[in-house]
Amino acid sequence: MTNALGSPLNVVLPQALAANAEAFRAVYRRHRLRGRIYFAHKANRSAALLRELAATDAGSGAGADVASLAELQHALGAGFGPGRIMATGPKTREFLWLAARSGVIVNADSLDELDELAALVAAHRLPRVRVMVRLSGFASPGVQLVSRRSRFGVPSALLAAALDRLEKHTDRLELVGVSYHLDTVGLAEKAIALESCLAALDECRRRDLPAWSVDIGGGFGVNYLADGEQWERYTSELAQAVLGRRPPMTWNGHGYGLRNQGGTLRGTLGLYPAYRPVAGPSYLDRLLATPAPERRRPLGTLLLDSMIDLDVEPGRALLDQCGLVLARVLEVRDGPDTLVRLDLNARDVSLEEHGVLMDPVVIPREERAAEPTEVYLLGNLCLESDLITRRRVSLPVRPRPGDLLAFVNTAGYFMDFSATRALHQPIARKVALFRTGGDWGWCLDEQYWPVHERAEAA
């Protein structure tokens, strides 16, 4: 494929989505809850992944979370009906217009957005639009913990003002629920937010605004490593390297947020927790089993007793093991360190930007004996900062020009979220790899439609 389509090359596995969607749905069944699983489309631009989720039986309860006009158009074109689409994030007027025109749920990000949406509905004589209100800035009276400040959403202290506007526009907007999305993996913060949203729904009902759903966003995470001890060992050794107690492990002594201040380790490790045994569906399960800070009952039980639907928006977690990035080795340069230059740049796989440490897999052009080697991986841009990863990488086989390196499990955010055409370097093409009739087939991402292999199977 790389001979035909070049390097880098993104490969997606759309048929792996079904198992991930089913794993989330199993958590719903365990807690006897209803609600929608919305795929956060921003995690990957793939048409094949979106079309597969629209078509797969296991995803019959799944929808698409879209955060731009183009994503909304893409979801509608991929086969999602408006009842399975949620429009989130700050929105342009054009985005709001198409959302209202097509009848999707609009998750409002601000008070002004509610007013603008109501004005569009009136101006174009559209049916009432179903809306949610995204809340932020939660605090629990009995717990000394406040969620971090966010640039998104309506501060929870302004809930009354949001409901005032909804009552003003009741002939144009239909409130169906409230939501939150926190940029954290902390269960305590999310528990406070979820309980606060339940309290907000109680207030909605007191005002005769019969909302029945709470959307808790995403942030369920992925476990990228099988060995927890390996992760602990690496981070411990990195700290020792920063303190100068062992040879450097990174390019120019980069500390990933750690620094040596007079022989004392300072700073915070700025890496994604690559080993997360409780991630994805199991993280949702853990959250629902967590006692509410004030009511002291499991959050899942409170949802069930209140007959509230639970909506989630996983992106990375729904794409676990759904894709990889292939890159060709251009040059291997020996010296004080072995430098391997690849035909991709740091934005094509964006491991550093997201703070995830994953070793690539060497795919040699021809078989050869194992030769464990430590290397630095360089990108193809004329920039000192273009390192694929700032850490020294250990490979079981010494790479040679023409070999491929495969960066695995990159479908969630890594393969194209940050890709650019800097220095006129082409953005990676994308292909879909799928099973059909017991064999593997592939096609360009935009040419993949789930109907083909299903028809053959029938």
N, C-alpha and C positions, 0 to 999 in steps of 0.2 A: 504493500500500500504506500509506503513512504517513497518507493521508487517512482510511483505514478503521481503522488500528490504532494511530495516534498516533506520537509522537516521545518518546524515541528508539525505533528499531526495529532489531533484529538480523536480519541476513539470512545464512543459511548455504547453502553449495553442496555438498551431500553427495556428488554425483557426482565432485567433484574429488579425493576421497579415494583413489580407485583408483590414480591415477597416482602419488601420493605413496607409497602402500604398495608399489607395484611398483618404485619407485626404490630403496627400502630392500632389497627382495627381490633386486634386481639386484646389490647389493653382496654379499649372501650368496653368490650364484652365482659372482661374480668370485673370491671367496676359498674357494669350495667348502665352505661351512659350512652347518650345519643349525641350526634353532632357531626360536623364535617371536617375532613382532613384536607386542608388546602396546601398544595405544593407551592412553595415560595419560588416563583419563576426566576427571580433575579439570581438564584444560585447557579443557573446554567441557561444559556440561550438556545439550547438544542431544540430543534423541531421534532426530532425523533422521540426524545424523552417526553415531550408534552403530548404528542399524538398517542403514544403508548399509554400514558396515564389516562387520557380521555377515553380510550377504548377498552382497557383491561377490566375484566370482571371484578378482580380484587379491588380495583379502584372505583367501583360503582358509587361508593360514598365519598370519593375524593374529588377535589376541585382544584382550581388554580388561583393563587394569590398573585395579582398583577400590580405592579408599582409604577407603571408608565402607560402612556397612550399606546406605544408600540407593543408592549407586552399584552395589553388588552386585545388589540387587533390580532396578535399571534394566537392567544388562547381561543378566541372565537373561531379563527380559521383552522385551529387544530381539532375542533370538534366538541369543545365544551359549550354546553348551553348556558345561558345567562344565570340560571339558578345554581350553577356550580362555579361561579366566578366571584371573587372578592377583590375590590379595588382598594388598595391601601397606599399609605405614604402621602406626602404632599402632592397635590394634583394641579395640573394646568387646567385652564378653562376648557380646552379641547378634550382633555382626558375626562373631565366631569361630564361634558356633553355626551360623549359616546357611552360612558357608563350609564347615564340616565336614559339615553335613547335605547340602549340594548337591554336595560332592565337588570343589571348586575347589582349586587350589594355594594354600597359605598361605605367604606370604613373611614369616617371623617377624621382628619388630622387636626382641625382647628375650628374655632367658632365661626370665623369668616368663611370657611369652606362650606359650612352648613348654609349660611346665607346665600352664598354664590350658587350652590346647588339648587336651592329653593327658587332662586330667581330664574335659573335656566329652565326648570320644570314649568314655571309659570309662562315664561316668554315663548316656549316652544309647545305649550299645551300638552305636556307629557303626563303619563300616569304617575301616581305617587312612587317615589323611589325608596326602596328599603335601605336604611342606613344603620350603621353602628357608630359609636363615638369612642375614639381611642383616648384613653386616660393615661396620665403619667404623674410622677411626683407623689408616690404613696407613702404614708407613714402609719404605723400602728401605735395607738395611744399607750398600750401596755408594754411595748417592746422598744428599746432604744435603738431602733434601726429605721433608717429612711432610705428609700430607693434613690439611686444616684440621679442627678439632674439629666434631663433629656431634652434635645431640641425638637422632639416629636411629641405630638399628642396635646390634649387639653389637660392642664393641671387639675388633679382631682379636686382641689379646693374650688374650682370653677364649675363643678358638676351642675349646680343649680342654674348657673347662667346658660349652660348648654341645654338643659331641659326647658328653660324659658324659651329659647329659640325654637326648639322642636315643637313646643306647644303653639308658638306663633305660626309655625309653618305646618301644622298638623294635616292640612289638606294637600300638602305637596311632599312631605317626608314622613315615612313610617319607620319609627324606631324599632329595631329588632334585637338590639343588644349593645353591650359595651365591650371594650377590648383593652389589652395592653400588650406591649412587646418590650422586654427589658434586655439590654445589652450586658447580660451577666449569666453565669452558670450557677449563681448562688441560689440554693433552694429557699433559704430564709426570705430573701427579697421577693422571690416569685410567690411564695406563700402569702406574704403581706399583700401583694398586688392582687392576687386572685380573691382573697377574702374581701378586699376593698371593693373589687368589682361586684361581688355578690351583694355587698351593702348598697352599692350604687343601683343595682337592679331592684332591690327592695324600695329604694326611693323612687325609681321609675314607676313602679306599680302603685305606690301611694299617690302618685300624680295621674293615675289612670293612663299611663303610657306602658302598655302590656309587652315589655321586652322579655324575651325568653332565652337569650343566648349570651355566652361570654366567650370571647376569642382571646386566647392566651399567647398568640404569636408562636415563635419558634425558639431557637436556642437550645435544642435538645442534644446537639453535639454528636460526634462520631468518635469511636475508639480506633485510633490509627495504629496502635501497637499491641502485640499479643503478650508482651513480656513487661510487666510492671516493674520488675527489678531492674531491667535494662534502662528504663526511663529514670528511675531513681538514681541509678549509678551514673548515668550521663550527666544529669543536672548537678549531682554532687561533685563530680570531677570538673565540670565547667566552673563551679564556684572556686575550687582549688586552683584552677588555671588563672582565673581572674585575680586571685590573691598572690599569684606568682609561685605557688607551691608545687607546680608541675608544669611541663611544657605546654605551650599554647595549643588550644584545640580549635581555634577559629582564626579567620583572616584578620591580621593586624590586631589580634587580641580582643576582638569584639566580644562584649559581655552579655549581649541580649538583655540589656537593662541593668545588669549587675556591674559594680565598679569597686575598685580598691581605693579606699580612703584611709590612708595612713595605716595600712595593715588590717583594716576592718572592712568586712564586706557590707556594702551599702547598695541601695536600690531595690528594684523589684524585677524578678525574672519575667520578661515580656514574651513568653512563649505560650502557645496553645497547649493545654494539658493533653499531650498526645496519647497518654495512657488513661483512658476513661472507662473503667469497667461498667459504670452506670451511665449509659449514653443512649441516645435515640429513644426507642419505645420504652426501654427500662427506666430512663430518666423521667418520662411522663408517668409511668407507673409509680415511681418513687414520689413524685410531686403529689399525685392524687392520694397517696397514703400518708402524706405529711399532715400533722394536725394544724388546723388554722390557729394563728397566734392568739386570737381573742376567744373564739368559740370552742377551742380545744377539741374539735372533732376532725376526723380526716376530711380533707378538702373534697375528695371524691364522694364521700357520704353527704356532705353539704350540697353538692351539685345534684345528687340523686334525689335527696329529700325535697329539694326546692323545684325539682323537675326542670332544671336548667340544662340546655344543650351546651356542650363543650366543643368549641372549634379550635383547631391548632393550625399552625402554618410552618411545618418543617421544610427546610430547604436542603441543607447539608445532610440531615439524617435520612431523608427519603432517597438521597443519591448515594448512600453508602455502597461501595463496590460497583458503581454503575459507570465507571469510566477510567481512562488512563491517558497519559500524554507520552508520545514517542518523540525522541530527539536524536538526531544523528551526531556522532562524534566527528568533529572537524580536525582537531589537532590534539596531540598529547605532548606536553612540553616538560622536560625534566630539568631539575635544578635543586635548590634547597627544598622546594616542594614540587610535587607533580601536579601540573595544571592541565585540566582537560577542558578544551573549548568546544562548546556544543552549538548546533545550529538551531538555537532558540535563545530567548532572553528571559530575564527574571520576571517580566510581566506576563510571559506566555504560560508560566506555571505558578507564579506568585506565591511560592512557599514562604519566602521571607516576609512578604507583606502580611501574610496571615499567621506567621509565627508557628508554622507546623514543620516538624522535623521528620522527614521520611527519606529513607535511602532508596535510590533508584535500583532497578534490576538491569544488569548488563545482558544484552542480546548480541552475542558475537556474530560477525559475518561468517566465521568458520569455527568449528570446535577447536578448543585448545585447552591445555592444562590450567588448572586453577593457579592463580598467582595473586594472593591477597595484596591489595594496594590501597594506600591512603592518598586521596586526591582532593583538590579543590575544583569545583565545577564553575566554569566561566561561561558567560553568555556571549552573544554575537554582536552586541552593541559596543561602540567605541566610547565606553564610559567606565571609569574605575569602579563605579558602584554596581556594575552589572555582573553580580555574582548570583548564580542560581541558589546557592546557599552559602552563608558566610562560615559555616563550620566545615571542618575537614571530614570528608566522607570516606568510609571504609567499604571497599568493594572486593568481592571474592575473586574477580577476574580483572586483570589489568586491561583497561579499554584501549582500543586501537582505532585510528581513523576509519570510518565506514561502519563501525559498530553502532548499534542503537542502545540508548538508555530509555527504560520505561519507568515513568513516574506513576505509581499505581494509586488508585482511589482518589482521583483528582476531579471527579465530576462535580462535586460540591464546592463551588466558588473558585477553584484553582485554575481551571483550564482556560477560561475566557473572561472572567469578571474584570480583570485589569488589563487585558491584552490591548496593545496599541500598535500603530504602524510607524513607530519611531525609526528614524534613519531609513525610511522606505522599506523596512523589513516587512514581509507579508505576515498577516495574522494567520494562525494555524487553520488549515482546513479541518473539517470535522466529518467523521464517518460513523455510521451505525453498524455494529456487529451483532448478528442475531442468528438464532437457530431456526432452521426450516427443513422439515423432512428428515430430521436426525443429523443434518450437516450444518456447518457454519456458513453463513453468507454475509456479505457486506455491501453497503451502498453509501452514497453521499448522504449526509444527515438530512438534507432538505428533500431527498427522494424517498425517505422511509415512510411507509404507511403500514400500520398494523394489519390492514385487511389482506395483504398478500399472503403472508404465511398462514393466517387463519383459514383462508379459503383453501389453501393447499392441504392443510391438516384435515379439513372437513371432507 
